Amino acid sequence: MKRYDSVIKGGTIVDGTGRPRWFGDLAIRDGVIERISTDIPADQAREVIDAEGMIVAPGGIDPHTHYDAQIHWDPYCTNSSWHGTTTFAVGNCGFGFMPCRADARERYMLLMENTEQVPLGAMRKALGWDWETFPEWVEHMKRIPKGVNIASYMPLNSLMMFVMGDAAAKSRGATRSERETMRDLLHRAMDHGAIGFALSHLNQTNSHKDCDGTAMPTDEMQIEDAFSLAEVLRERDQGVIQCLCEVPGGASNRRTAEELARASRRPVLHNVVIGVDAIPDYHTNVLAWLDETERQGLNIYSQSLCYRLWNEFKVPDWDVWQTIPLFKTLTYAGDANAIARLAADPAFLERARKEYDPAPLHMVGGPLETYKLLNAQDATEFRAHQGKLVGEIARELGRPVTDVFFAIVARSGAQADFRATQSASQDLEKTVAILKHKRVIPGTSDGGAHVKFYSGGQYPTDNLMQLVREEGRFTLEEMHYKLSGLPAYILGLNRRGTLVEGNAADIYVYDFERLGYDANAYQVAHDLPDGDWRRVCRAEGVKLVIVNGQLIHRNANCTGATPGRLVGNGGDAGDLALTRPLAA
């Protein structure tokens, strides 16, 4: 009888702990890493995987995704799992589908469509909606096939709307009774595997708006209600809080993160730290603040947005600028035809000439001048200018940049394709300074969100390519600790994130020299329900991705296996409970 299910032989094992690499073999049995040694006999395993010349690394852990819906039609949460990520946190920013009353289901889907641009038609077709409470959602998630592991926050917008009602959640603080109900529901959610709770608190500067254009409940909430929930984590000595409380050039509610950390005495994951060329000291200020909170004894970490990201978009799908009145008018004009009509309206064009200011757009993808025209579509007179920046076209034509941009939009029926070339700083020194900080982790993929203009699942590949292979600013050991070991530690995930004996066999095997992706353009995949489309970024050089001991991808092709499961931060007992039916 064979002792092991499989043995990965002859690889370079970078285990995610930060320790030096190990040259040898890794044996798996029953989804767990049973042995790591220099030479495990091949005849002891049912399957032998040749990893000669390959890196064997822990599957990545991404704390910031919105795969809450996509997992229902894509068990593998691609793009991310193509790039070696095997465990995902959902419910981020306070957005999610649980708890949700039956008569509010459409409302929650509209919310997710407008905040995270998850296609509404796909959600209507795929979600199923056989739950209301968080524990019922857990049972639902146990039943659906999963190729990857899912951890979930309690999304605070959903909780507030469930307890207080939609209108009250957006207009007042909770009553004493409502606070107690929310605390009880959070306790019950964590009894059933929630890893903590998540919220946004950005006041009016959050580009994530409700479906009517107003702020989300948590953005304008009485923040003491969140502090009350933080005390639940303190009572349990368990859990983590994700808090989007800062954006460059917008709100900086760092006090919220500090008070949540004080009230909970648990880790708080602050979003977001990013290099911004227009505000060159933004990231250094955030890093100094992290140092100061550490001196105060607060367990605050920050998730970064540091990789060579970009956006490709059609105007009807591009809503990151809706904090700016001119562009909010455009976003809420209606469908593509309505947007095209508005873009051709002389009064709107005159308004645009008067109001346009490039400065605020530096924070949301860059000014109009920096957009590259990829495809003019039916704006035929602009086809000769494809590949140029809109600012260059305006200078060549001797016209205001707003006139040129809106002419392209109008004459293409709002179907022209652009690329935002300043979505994030490409300054290597900023990136290195941010990611070297001991309280910063990589990301943010936003996986499952913004699928019509963005893909972020390639961030592990990009960090390994640029910062390790091309620039030599990190070792493989340092980077894989950042990609898996440290996120698992912050989230409190049990037996995940590192390749050590007794841990789950979440592994990917890749060719370090061939690792890559197409940075010139996203691919368009028509793989959403009913053939709807999204933009994707495939991995190159990733040979195998393994989840709980089973192969889910071979050379970025799905195997059909669905070994994924729900995971939490309740230790062995909590993980075991997530495999059992709901207690009566």
C-alpha positions as CSV (number, residue, x, y, z in Angstrom):
1,M,0.0,0.0,0.0
2,K,1.3,3.4,-0.9
3,R,2.0,5.7,2.0
4,Y,1.4,9.0,0.3
5,D,-1.2,10.3,-2.2
6,S,1.5,12.3,-4.0
7,V,5.1,13.4,-3.8
8,I,6.5,16.5,-5.3
9,K,10.1,15.6,-6.1
10,G,13.3,17.6,-6.7
11,G,11.9,21.1,-6.3
12,T,13.2,24.2,-4.7
13,I,10.8,24.6,-1.7
14,V,10.2,28.2,-0.6
15,D,8.0,27.6,2.3
16,G,6.5,31.0,3.0
17,T,7.9,31.3,6.6
18,G,10.9,33.5,5.4
19,R,13.3,30.7,6.1
20,P,16.0,29.7,3.5
21,R,14.8,27.6,0.6
22,W,14.9,23.8,0.9
23,F,16.1,21.5,-2.0
24,G,14.1,18.3,-1.8
25,D,10.8,16.6,-1.8
26,L,7.3,17.2,-0.3
27,A,4.8,14.4,0.4
28,I,1.0,14.8,0.6
29,R,-1.6,12.6,2.2
30,D,-5.3,13.3,2.7
31,G,-4.9,16.9,1.7
32,V,-2.1,17.6,4.2
33,I,1.7,18.0,3.9
34,E,2.9,15.0,5.8
35,R,6.6,15.1,5.1
36,I,9.3,17.4,3.8
37,S,12.7,15.7,3.2
38,T,15.7,15.6,1.0
39,D,14.7,12.3,-0.7
40,I,11.3,10.7,-0.3
41,P,11.2,7.4,-2.3
42,A,9.0,7.7,-5.4
43,D,7.6,4.2,-4.8
44,Q,5.9,5.4,-1.6
45,A,3.4,7.6,-3.5
46,R,0.5,6.9,-5.9
47,E,1.6,9.9,-8.0
48,V,5.0,11.5,-8.4
49,I,5.2,15.1,-9.6
50,D,8.5,16.1,-11.1
51,A,9.5,19.6,-9.9
52,E,13.1,19.6,-11.0
53,G,14.2,23.2,-11.8
54,M,10.9,24.5,-10.4
55,I,9.9,26.6,-7.4
56,V,7.5,24.9,-5.0
57,A,5.7,27.6,-3.0
58,P,2.6,27.9,-0.8
59,G,-0.5,29.0,-2.5
60,G,-1.1,32.7,-2.1
61,I,-3.6,34.2,0.4
62,D,-5.5,37.2,-0.8
63,P,-7.3,39.1,2.0
64,H,-9.0,41.6,-0.4
65,T,-11.3,40.1,-3.0
66,H,-15.0,40.4,-4.0
67,Y,-15.4,36.8,-5.3
68,D,-18.6,36.5,-3.2
69,A,-20.6,36.2,-6.4
70,Q,-18.1,34.8,-8.9
71,I,-17.4,31.7,-6.9
72,H,-21.0,30.6,-7.9
73,W,-20.1,30.4,-11.6
74,D,-16.3,30.1,-11.4
75,P,-15.3,27.6,-8.8
76,Y,-11.6,28.6,-9.3
77,C,-11.9,32.4,-8.8
78,T,-9.9,33.1,-11.9
79,N,-7.9,35.3,-12.7
80,S,-6.3,34.8,-9.2
81,S,-5.9,31.1,-9.0
82,W,-4.1,31.0,-12.3
83,H,-1.4,33.0,-10.6
84,G,-1.1,30.6,-7.6
85,T,-3.5,32.1,-5.1
86,T,-5.5,29.4,-3.4
87,T,-7.3,31.1,-0.5
88,F,-9.5,34.2,-0.7
89,A,-11.2,36.5,1.8
90,V,-14.7,37.8,0.8
91,G,-17.1,40.3,2.3
92,N,-14.5,43.1,2.0
93,C,-15.3,46.8,2.4
94,G,-18.5,45.9,4.1
95,F,-20.1,44.6,0.8
96,G,-21.6,41.1,0.6
97,F,-24.8,39.0,0.5
98,M,-25.2,38.0,4.1
99,P,-27.2,38.5,6.1
100,C,-30.0,39.4,3.7
101,R,-33.8,39.3,4.0
102,A,-35.6,37.7,1.1
103,D,-37.3,40.9,0.0
104,A,-33.9,42.7,-0.1
105,R,-32.0,40.3,-2.5
106,E,-32.4,42.5,-5.6
107,R,-31.3,45.5,-3.5
108,Y,-28.1,43.8,-2.4
109,M,-27.3,42.7,-6.0
110,L,-27.8,46.3,-7.2
111,L,-25.5,47.5,-4.4
112,M,-22.8,45.0,-5.5
113,E,-23.2,46.0,-9.1
114,N,-22.7,49.7,-8.5
115,T,-20.0,49.5,-5.9
116,E,-17.9,46.6,-7.3
117,Q,-19.2,46.4,-10.9
118,V,-20.2,42.7,-10.6
119,P,-22.5,42.1,-13.5
120,L,-26.1,42.1,-12.4
121,G,-27.3,39.5,-14.9
122,A,-24.7,37.0,-13.7
123,M,-25.7,37.5,-10.1
124,R,-29.4,37.1,-10.9
125,K,-28.8,33.8,-12.7
126,A,-26.2,32.2,-10.5
127,L,-26.6,33.1,-6.8
128,G,-29.5,30.8,-5.9
129,W,-30.5,32.7,-2.8
130,D,-31.4,29.9,-0.4
131,W,-30.2,31.8,2.7
132,E,-30.9,34.8,4.8
133,T,-28.6,34.6,7.9
134,F,-24.8,34.3,7.9
135,P,-25.0,30.6,9.2
136,E,-27.4,29.7,6.4
137,W,-25.0,31.3,3.9
138,V,-22.2,29.1,5.3
139,E,-24.4,26.0,4.6
140,H,-25.0,27.3,1.1
141,M,-21.3,27.8,0.5
142,K,-20.5,24.3,1.8
143,R,-22.8,22.9,-0.9
144,I,-21.5,24.6,-3.9
145,P,-18.4,23.2,-5.7
146,K,-15.3,25.2,-4.9
147,G,-11.8,24.8,-6.5
148,V,-10.3,27.2,-3.9
149,N,-10.6,28.1,-0.2
150,I,-13.0,30.9,0.9
151,A,-12.8,32.8,4.2
152,S,-15.4,35.4,4.9
153,Y,-15.8,38.6,6.8
154,M,-19.2,39.7,8.1
155,P,-19.9,42.6,5.7
156,L,-21.0,45.5,7.9
157,N,-23.2,47.3,5.3
158,S,-25.2,44.0,5.0
159,L,-25.5,43.6,8.7
160,M,-26.6,47.2,9.3
161,M,-29.3,47.0,6.6
162,F,-30.5,43.6,7.8
163,V,-31.0,44.9,11.4
164,M,-31.8,48.6,11.0
165,G,-33.5,48.6,7.6
166,D,-32.2,50.4,4.5
167,A,-33.3,53.9,5.3
168,A,-32.3,53.9,8.9
169,A,-28.9,52.4,8.2
170,K,-28.2,55.4,6.0
171,S,-29.6,58.1,8.2
172,R,-28.9,57.5,11.9
173,G,-27.0,55.5,14.4
174,A,-28.2,52.2,15.9
175,T,-30.4,52.1,18.9
176,R,-29.3,50.2,22.0
177,S,-31.5,47.3,21.0
178,E,-30.2,47.3,17.4
179,R,-26.6,47.4,18.6
180,E,-27.2,44.3,20.8
181,T,-28.8,42.5,17.9
182,M,-25.9,43.2,15.6
183,R,-23.5,42.0,18.3
184,D,-25.5,38.8,18.7
185,L,-25.5,38.2,15.0
186,L,-21.7,38.8,14.8
187,H,-21.1,36.3,17.6
188,R,-23.3,33.8,15.8
189,A,-21.5,34.4,12.5
190,M,-18.1,33.9,14.1
191,D,-19.4,30.7,15.7
192,H,-20.0,29.6,12.2
193,G,-16.7,30.6,10.6
194,A,-16.7,34.3,10.0
195,I,-13.1,35.7,10.4
196,G,-14.3,39.1,11.7
197,F,-16.0,42.0,10.0
198,A,-15.3,44.5,7.3
199,L,-16.3,48.0,6.5
200,S,-15.6,51.2,4.5
201,H,-15.5,54.5,6.3
202,L,-14.6,57.2,3.8
203,N,-17.6,59.6,4.2
204,Q,-18.3,61.2,0.8
205,T,-14.9,60.5,-0.8
206,N,-15.6,56.8,-1.4
207,S,-15.9,56.1,-5.2
208,H,-18.0,53.1,-4.2
209,K,-21.5,54.5,-4.2
210,D,-24.9,53.0,-3.6
211,C,-27.1,52.3,-6.6
212,D,-28.8,55.7,-6.2
213,G,-25.4,57.6,-6.1
214,T,-25.5,58.2,-2.3
215,A,-23.0,57.0,0.2
216,M,-23.0,53.5,1.6
217,P,-24.2,53.1,5.2
218,T,-20.8,52.5,6.7
219,D,-19.3,55.5,5.0
220,E,-21.5,57.9,7.0
221,M,-22.3,55.6,10.0
222,Q,-22.1,56.6,13.6
223,I,-18.7,55.0,14.0
224,E,-19.3,54.0,17.7
225,D,-21.6,51.3,16.3
226,A,-18.5,49.7,14.7
227,F,-16.5,50.1,17.9
228,S,-19.3,48.2,19.7
229,L,-18.8,45.3,17.3
230,A,-15.0,45.4,17.8
231,E,-15.7,44.6,21.4
232,V,-17.2,41.3,20.3
233,L,-13.8,40.3,18.9
234,R,-12.2,41.4,22.1
235,E,-14.6,39.2,24.1
236,R,-13.8,36.3,21.9
237,D,-10.1,37.0,21.5
238,Q,-10.6,36.1,17.9
239,G,-11.0,37.7,14.5
240,V,-9.7,40.5,12.4
241,I,-11.2,43.8,11.0
242,Q,-10.8,45.0,7.5
243,C,-11.2,48.7,7.2
244,L,-11.1,50.8,4.1
245,C,-10.6,54.2,5.8
246,E,-8.2,56.0,3.6
247,V,-7.7,56.9,-0.1
248,P,-5.1,59.3,-1.5
249,G,-6.4,62.8,-1.9
250,G,-9.7,61.8,-0.1
251,A,-10.7,60.9,3.4
252,S,-8.1,59.8,5.9
253,N,-10.0,58.2,8.8
254,R,-7.0,56.6,10.4
255,R,-8.5,57.2,13.8
256,T,-11.2,54.7,12.9
257,A,-8.6,52.0,12.4
258,E,-6.8,53.0,15.6
259,E,-10.0,52.9,17.7
260,L,-11.1,49.6,16.2
261,A,-7.7,48.2,17.1
262,R,-8.0,49.5,20.7
263,A,-11.6,48.3,21.1
264,S,-10.9,44.8,19.7
265,R,-7.3,44.2,20.7
266,R,-7.2,42.3,17.4
267,P,-5.5,42.9,14.1
268,V,-7.0,45.6,11.9
269,L,-6.2,45.5,8.2
270,H,-6.1,49.1,6.9
271,N,-6.7,49.9,3.3
272,V,-5.0,51.3,1.4
273,V,-1.3,52.2,1.0
274,I,-0.2,53.0,-2.5
275,G,2.5,55.0,-4.3
276,V,1.0,58.2,-5.8
277,D,3.2,60.4,-8.0
278,A,0.9,63.4,-7.6
279,I,1.3,63.1,-3.7
280,P,4.9,61.8,-3.4
281,D,4.8,61.7,0.4
282,Y,1.5,59.9,0.7
283,H,3.0,56.4,1.2
284,T,5.8,57.6,3.5
285,N,3.1,59.2,5.7
286,V,1.1,56.0,5.9
287,L,4.3,54.0,6.7
288,A,5.3,56.4,9.5
289,W,1.7,56.1,10.9
290,L,2.1,52.3,11.0
291,D,5.3,52.7,12.9
292,E,3.6,55.0,15.4
293,T,0.6,52.7,15.9
294,E,3.1,49.9,16.6
295,R,4.7,52.0,19.3
296,Q,1.2,52.4,20.8
297,G,0.8,48.7,20.9
298,L,-1.9,48.5,18.2
299,N,-2.1,45.5,15.8
300,I,-2.6,47.5,12.6
301,Y,-1.4,46.3,9.2
302,S,-1.9,47.8,5.8
303,Q,-2.7,46.2,2.4
304,S,-0.9,47.8,-0.5
305,L,-1.8,48.4,-4.1
306,C,1.8,48.0,-5.5
307,Y,2.2,46.2,-8.8
308,R,2.2,47.3,-12.5
309,L,-1.5,47.5,-12.7
310,W,-3.6,49.2,-15.4
311,N,-7.2,49.7,-16.5
312,E,-8.8,49.2,-19.9
313,F,-12.3,50.6,-20.1
314,K,-15.4,51.8,-22.0
315,V,-16.9,54.9,-20.4
316,P,-20.2,53.2,-19.3
317,D,-18.2,50.8,-17.2
318,W,-15.7,53.3,-15.8
319,D,-17.2,54.7,-12.6
320,V,-14.1,55.4,-10.4
321,W,-14.5,59.1,-11.1
322,Q,-18.0,59.5,-9.7
323,T,-16.7,61.5,-6.7
324,I,-16.2,64.3,-9.2
325,P,-19.5,66.1,-10.1
326,L,-18.8,66.4,-13.8
327,F,-18.1,62.7,-14.2
328,K,-20.7,61.6,-11.8
329,T,-23.3,63.3,-14.1
330,L,-21.8,61.2,-17.0
331,T,-21.9,57.9,-15.0
332,Y,-25.5,58.4,-14.0
333,A,-26.7,59.6,-17.4
334,G,-28.1,56.1,-18.2
335,D,-27.0,53.4,-20.7
336,A,-24.4,53.7,-23.4
337,N,-26.7,55.6,-25.7
338,A,-27.7,58.1,-23.1
339,I,-24.0,58.6,-22.2
340,A,-23.2,59.2,-25.8
341,R,-26.0,61.7,-26.2
342,L,-24.8,63.6,-23.1
343,A,-21.3,63.6,-24.4
344,A,-22.5,65.3,-27.6
345,D,-24.7,67.9,-25.8
346,P,-23.3,71.4,-26.3
347,A,-24.4,72.5,-22.8
348,F,-22.5,69.6,-21.2
349,L,-19.4,70.3,-23.4
350,E,-19.4,73.9,-22.2
351,R,-19.8,72.8,-18.6
352,A,-16.9,70.3,-19.1
353,R,-14.6,73.1,-20.5
354,K,-15.3,75.2,-17.4
355,E,-15.2,72.5,-14.7
356,Y,-12.5,70.2,-15.9
357,D,-9.6,70.0,-13.5
358,P,-7.0,67.3,-14.0
359,A,-5.9,67.3,-10.3
360,P,-8.7,65.2,-8.7
361,L,-8.4,62.6,-11.5
362,H,-4.8,61.8,-10.4
363,M,-6.4,59.8,-7.6
364,V,-8.8,57.8,-9.8
365,G,-6.9,56.5,-12.8
366,G,-5.3,59.7,-14.1
367,P,-6.4,62.8,-16.0
368,L,-8.1,62.7,-19.4
369,E,-4.8,63.7,-21.0
370,T,-3.2,60.4,-19.9
371,Y,-5.9,58.0,-21.3
372,K,-4.6,56.1,-24.3
373,L,-7.1,55.5,-27.1
374,L,-7.0,51.8,-27.8
375,N,-9.9,51.4,-30.2
376,A,-12.1,54.2,-31.6
377,Q,-14.8,51.8,-32.6
378,D,-17.4,53.8,-34.6
379,A,-15.6,57.1,-34.0
380,T,-14.0,56.6,-37.4
381,E,-12.3,60.0,-37.7
382,F,-10.2,59.1,-34.6
383,R,-9.0,55.7,-35.8
384,A,-5.8,57.2,-37.1
385,H,-5.1,58.3,-33.6
386,Q,-5.4,54.9,-32.0
387,G,-2.4,54.2,-29.7
388,K,-2.0,57.8,-28.7
389,L,-2.8,59.6,-25.5
390,V,-5.9,61.8,-25.5
391,G,-3.7,64.7,-24.5
392,E,-1.5,64.1,-27.6
393,I,-4.6,63.9,-29.9
394,A,-5.9,67.2,-28.4
395,R,-2.6,69.0,-29.0
396,E,-2.4,67.7,-32.6
397,L,-5.9,68.8,-33.4
398,G,-5.6,72.1,-31.4
399,R,-8.8,71.4,-29.4
400,P,-9.6,71.3,-25.7
401,V,-8.9,67.9,-24.2
402,T,-12.5,67.6,-23.0
403,D,-13.9,68.3,-26.5
404,V,-11.7,65.5,-27.9
405,F,-12.5,63.0,-25.2
406,F,-16.2,63.5,-25.3
407,A,-16.2,63.6,-29.2
408,I,-14.7,60.1,-29.1
409,V,-17.3,59.0,-26.6
410,A,-20.2,60.5,-28.5
411,R,-19.3,59.3,-31.9
412,S,-18.4,55.8,-30.8
413,G,-21.8,55.4,-29.0
414,A,-19.7,55.3,-25.8
415,Q,-18.1,52.1,-27.0
416,A,-14.5,53.4,-27.6
417,D,-11.8,51.6,-25.6
418,F,-9.3,53.5,-23.5
419,R,-6.4,52.5,-21.3
420,A,-5.7,54.4,-18.1
421,T,-1.9,54.8,-18.0
422,Q,-1.6,56.3,-14.5
423,S,-3.7,53.9,-12.5
424,A,-0.8,53.6,-10.0
425,S,2.7,54.9,-9.6
426,Q,5.3,52.9,-11.6
427,D,8.1,54.3,-9.3
428,L,10.1,51.3,-8.2
429,E,11.4,53.1,-5.1
430,K,7.9,53.8,-3.8
431,T,6.9,50.2,-4.4
432,V,10.0,48.8,-2.6
433,A,9.6,51.2,0.3
434,I,6.0,50.1,0.8
435,L,6.4,46.4,0.4
436,K,9.5,46.2,2.6
437,H,7.6,47.6,5.5
438,K,7.0,44.8,8.1
439,R,3.3,45.7,8.5
440,V,2.4,45.8,4.8
441,I,1.2,43.0,2.7
442,P,0.8,42.8,-1.1
443,G,-2.5,43.1,-3.1
444,T,-5.0,44.4,-3.6
445,S,-6.5,42.1,-6.3
446,D,-10.1,43.2,-5.8
447,G,-10.7,39.8,-7.5
448,G,-14.2,39.4,-8.9
449,A,-14.8,43.1,-9.0
450,H,-14.5,45.7,-11.8
451,V,-14.3,42.9,-14.3
452,K,-15.2,45.2,-17.3
453,F,-12.0,47.3,-16.8
454,Y,-9.6,45.7,-14.4
455,S,-7.9,42.5,-13.4
456,G,-5.7,42.3,-10.4
457,G,-5.2,38.6,-9.8
458,Q,-1.7,38.8,-11.4
459,Y,-0.2,40.7,-8.5
460,P,1.8,37.8,-7.1
461,T,3.3,37.1,-10.5
462,D,4.1,40.7,-11.1
463,N,5.7,41.1,-7.6
464,L,7.9,38.0,-8.2
465,M,8.8,39.1,-11.7
466,Q,9.7,42.7,-11.0
467,L,10.9,42.8,-7.4
468,V,12.7,39.4,-7.3
469,R,13.7,38.4,-10.8
470,E,14.1,41.7,-12.6
471,E,15.3,44.1,-9.9
472,G,16.6,41.8,-7.2
473,R,15.1,44.0,-4.4
474,F,13.5,41.0,-2.6
475,T,14.5,37.4,-2.2
476,L,12.1,34.6,-3.1
477,E,11.9,33.8,0.6
478,E,10.9,37.4,1.5
479,M,8.3,37.7,-1.2
480,H,6.6,34.4,-0.5
481,Y,6.4,35.3,3.2
482,K,4.6,38.5,2.1
483,L,2.3,36.6,-0.3
484,S,1.2,33.8,2.0
485,G,2.8,33.5,5.4
486,L,2.1,37.0,6.7
487,P,-1.5,37.3,5.3
488,A,-2.3,33.9,7.0
489,Y,-0.8,35.2,10.2
490,I,-2.8,38.4,10.1
491,L,-6.1,36.7,9.3
492,G,-5.4,33.9,11.8
493,L,-6.0,31.2,9.2
494,N,-5.4,27.7,10.5
495,R,-2.7,25.6,9.0
496,R,-2.5,27.7,5.8
497,G,0.0,30.0,4.2
498,T,3.2,28.0,4.8
499,L,4.6,24.7,3.6
500,V,5.3,22.9,6.9
501,E,4.4,19.4,7.9
502,G,0.9,19.2,9.2
503,N,-0.4,22.2,7.1
504,A,-2.9,22.0,4.3
505,A,-1.4,21.1,0.9
506,D,-2.1,24.4,-0.9
507,I,0.8,24.7,-3.3
508,Y,1.9,26.0,-6.6
509,V,4.8,25.0,-8.7
510,Y,6.3,27.4,-11.2
511,D,9.2,28.1,-13.5
512,F,10.9,31.2,-12.1
513,E,12.5,32.2,-15.3
514,R,9.3,31.8,-17.4
515,L,6.9,33.3,-14.9
516,G,4.9,36.1,-16.5
517,Y,1.8,37.5,-18.1
518,D,0.8,39.7,-21.0
519,A,1.1,43.3,-19.8
520,N,0.2,44.8,-23.1
521,A,-3.5,44.1,-22.9
522,Y,-6.1,42.1,-21.1
523,Q,-7.8,39.3,-22.9
524,V,-11.6,39.3,-23.2
525,A,-13.3,36.2,-22.0
526,H,-17.0,35.5,-22.6
527,D,-17.3,33.1,-19.6
528,L,-19.8,34.8,-17.4
529,P,-23.4,33.4,-17.2
530,D,-25.3,33.8,-20.5
531,G,-22.0,34.5,-22.3
532,D,-21.3,37.9,-20.7
533,W,-17.7,39.1,-20.9
534,R,-14.9,40.2,-18.6
535,R,-11.2,41.2,-18.9
536,V,-8.7,38.5,-17.8
537,C,-5.0,38.2,-17.4
538,R,-3.6,34.6,-17.7
539,A,-0.4,33.3,-16.0
540,E,2.6,32.1,-17.9
541,G,5.1,29.7,-16.3
542,V,2.8,28.4,-13.6
543,K,3.0,24.6,-14.0
544,L,0.6,23.3,-11.3
545,V,-1.8,24.7,-8.7
546,I,-2.8,22.4,-5.9
547,V,-5.6,23.0,-3.3
548,N,-6.0,20.7,-0.3
549,G,-3.8,18.1,-2.0
550,Q,-5.6,18.0,-5.3
551,L,-4.6,19.5,-8.6
552,I,-6.9,22.3,-9.8
553,H,-4.8,23.8,-12.6
554,R,-2.2,22.4,-15.0
555,N,-0.5,25.2,-17.1
556,A,-3.4,27.5,-16.3
557,N,-6.0,24.9,-17.5
558,C,-8.6,23.8,-15.0
559,T,-8.7,20.2,-14.2
560,G,-12.3,20.1,-13.0
561,A,-11.4,19.1,-9.4
562,T,-13.2,21.1,-6.7
563,P,-11.3,20.4,-3.4
564,G,-11.8,23.9,-2.0
565,R,-13.5,24.5,1.3
566,L,-14.5,27.2,3.7
567,V,-11.7,28.2,6.2
568,G,-11.7,30.4,9.3
569,N,-9.6,31.5,12.2
570,G,-11.2,29.3,14.8
571,G,-8.3,26.8,14.9
572,D,-8.7,23.1,14.3
573,A,-12.1,23.0,16.0
574,G,-13.4,25.8,13.8
575,D,-12.1,24.2,10.6
576,L,-13.8,21.0,11.6
577,A,-17.1,22.8,12.2
578,L,-16.9,24.2,8.7
579,T,-17.1,20.7,7.3
580,R,-20.2,19.7,9.3
581,P,-23.9,20.5,8.8
582,L,-25.4,23.5,10.6
583,A,-26.0,22.8,14.3
584,A,-29.7,22.9,15.3
